[in-house]
Amino acid sequence: MAKLLKLLQNEWMKLWHKKGTWVMVALLVVLTAGMMGLTKWIDTQRTDSMKQVGNASVEVSVGEQADWKASMEGELAGVRAQLADTSLTKSERKELEGEEKVLDYRLSNSIEPLDQFSREAMIMDPSGISGTVLLLAVIVAAGIVAAEFSQGTVKMLLTRPVKRWKILTSKFIAVNLFGILLMLIGYIVLVALAFILFKSGDGQYLVWNGKEVVEGSIWGKSFYMLLLSFGSVFVTSAFAFTIGSVFRSSSLAIGLSLFIYFMGSTVTMLLSRYEVAKYILFTHMDLTQYETGYQMVEGISLPFSLAVLAVYVVVFLVISYTTFVQRDVKA
């Protein structure tokens, strides 16, 4: 264990001594700030348009209230229509019944939902930063092993009096620690700008706790969404790590990983009508789908997705370790 920790420390120091690492951090901050700035601009344009609807602020207020109530009534009707389906699983029915309780409670007590451009809404859904973090983490994961071959340092690395699986483990852990750190940095920037750029909303975040409708925790939901959004970062990084260590090519690893990221949803949509769609990697990459309610494949749940992803990650790592441990040191 001591040797593994020493290796991990060395990998971490090597990673942060690279100029490119700090460029990645700066890029993450800039892109996150840009995303929040663009969102604020959209909110400003929307607010200006709403003010032009009526000459009096009372008319605008009444119109807004009618809009959200009509939207909630439509959602409630849709949920009740889904509940009429006798083929629903127990977990699906339970989730829909919770949604029904919340929607009915809002309408009965005139409690509007949080505005999508409110400070609370921005904080509750930090999943937007995962795309940038994924791209940066993939670059590191793809090159952390492949670079040893391209730079000619692999022979010295593998001839050290340390088991090869420990060397690979230290690199894999370093990659994921880097991804976690990027997620935290992006999250801090997002929250800070949410407080600076956006006003607190008048609505409430409500949840069904199994017994009654209560006000939910904004920060609890925020951290949960952050954790779910890290799933795609972790799995894609594991894939890039495998390709880079097996084929010794960081460019190939980055290219294939980006293909999975950008084309995954398209492949899932094309295969959604077939049973095989439940077992392909692309279907389960975005774990936030269970919170947003947008699922392209029916009949899957969060535990099922986690199980499928775990199998894929284990397969990736078995391939990586087998290849790395058995590789000729003179290669």
C-alpha positions, -999 to +999 in steps of 0.1 A: +000+000+000+028+024+008+044+018-026+010+024-043+005+057-024+041+068-034+034+060-070+001+079-068+019+109-053+045+108-081+018+106-108-002+135-092+029+157-091+039+148-127+004+157-138+003+191-121+038+200-132+026+199-168+018+233-183-012+218-201-029+210-168-031+246-157-043+255-192-071+230-188-081+245-154-081+280-169-102+267-199-127+251-175-131+284-156-135+304-188-160+280-204-181+277-172-182+315-168-191+318-205-219+293-201-233+312-171-229+345-189-248+333-219-276+319-197-278+353-180-281+370-214-309+347-224-327+354-192-323+392-198-338+389-233-367+368-219-374+393-192-374+422-216-398+404-239-422+396-210-423+433-200-436+441-235-465+418-232-486+442-212-485+478-202-490+471-165-469+449-142-501+434-128-511+421-163-476+405-166-479+389-132-513+375-138-501+362-172-471+345-156-493+328-130-517+315-156-488+302-176-473+281-149-506+268-137-515+258-172-482+241-176-486+222-142-521+211-153-508+197-185-480+179-167-505+165-142-527+152-170-498+136-186-487+119-154-522+106-147-523+092-183-491+073-177-504+059-144-533+044-163-508+021-180-510-013-164-476-024-176-457+000-153-432-015-129-436-010-092-408+015-091-421+034-122-456+036-107-442+048-073-422+076-090-451+088-111-474+088-080-449+110-063-449+134-092-487+134-092-487+143-055-463+172-060-481+186-090-515+184-073-501+200-042-487+229-062-520+236-079-541+232-047-519+256-028-508+279-057-471+272-051-453+279-083-421+260-093-387+276-093-381+297-124-355+280-146-334+312-146-335+317-108-304+314-086-317+282-070-324+266-104-289+273-115-274+258-084-297+227-085-285+216-119-247+218-123-246+190-148-237+215-176-201+215-164-197+178-169-193+181-207-162+204-204-148+183-176-153+151-196-133+165-226-104+176-204-104+143-183-103+123-215-073+141-228-054+132-195-067+096-194-058+090-230-022+102-226-012+092-191+000+057-203+004+063-240+028+092-233+052+068-216+056+050-250+057+081-272+083+098-249+104+066-245+101+064-207+082+032-206+113+009-203+125+028-173+089+028-158+084-010-162+118-021-150+113-004-116+111-028-086+073-022-084+045-045-096+031-033-129-005-034-117+004-009-090+019+014-116-013+012-137-035+016-106-017+048-096-023+063-130-059+053-131-066+068-097-047+100-106-069+104-137-101+101-116-088+124-089-081+149-116-116+145-130-131+150-095-110+181-089-121+196-122-158+189-113-153+207-080-136+237-095-163+240-122-190+236-095-175+264-073-173+287-103-209+279-113-223+285-078-203+317-073-217+331-106-252+319-098-251+342-067-235+371-087-256+370-118-290+356-109-317+366-084-334+343-059-367+329-073-401+332-057-411+295-063-403+265-042-387+231-049-411+204-036-406+167-033-427+137-022-410+119+007-433+089+007-458+104+032-463+140+023-451+168+000-423+188+016-399+215+005-367+198-009-331+207-002-316+229-030-281+219-020-289+182-016-303+181-051-273+201-064-248+177-050-268+147-062-269+160-097-232+167-096-226+131-086-248+118-113-231+140-139-197+127-129-208+092-141-202+100-177-169+115-169-157+084-150-169+059-176-156+078-206-122+084-189-120+047-181-126+039-218-100+065-229-075+050-204-080+015-218-076+025-254-045+046-246-029+019-226-037-009-250-030+008-284-003+032-270-020+060-289-035+090-271-050+104-304-069+072-310-081+071-275-093+107-276-110+102-310-129+071-300-139+086-266-153+117-282-172+095-307-189+078-278-197+111-262-211+129-292-227+100-311-239+079-281-273+095-279-278+091-317-270+055-316-293+050-286-321+067-303-317+045-334-317+013-314-343+024-287-370+002-302-349-029-298-342-049-266-304-047-271-306-009-264-309-017-227-275-032-226-253-009-248-230+016-231-245+047-247-279+042-231-265+046-196-239+072-200-261+101-189-273+092-154-290+126-150-318+113-173-334+098-142-338+133-127-346+152-159-372+126-169-359+124-205-353+087-212-349+074-247-351+038-237-380+026-215-378-001-188-345+009-173-337+024-139-308+040-121-297+008-103-299-011-136-278+016-154-252+016-126-249-022-129-245-021-167-219+007-164-200-013-137-198-043-160-184-022-188-158-005-166-147-038-152-142-051-188-123-020-197-100-024-167-094-061-172-083-054-207-060-026-195-044-045-167-040-077-187-023-059-216-001-037-194+011-065-171+019-089-199+035-064-222+071-069-232+092-043-214+112-038-246+081-028-266 
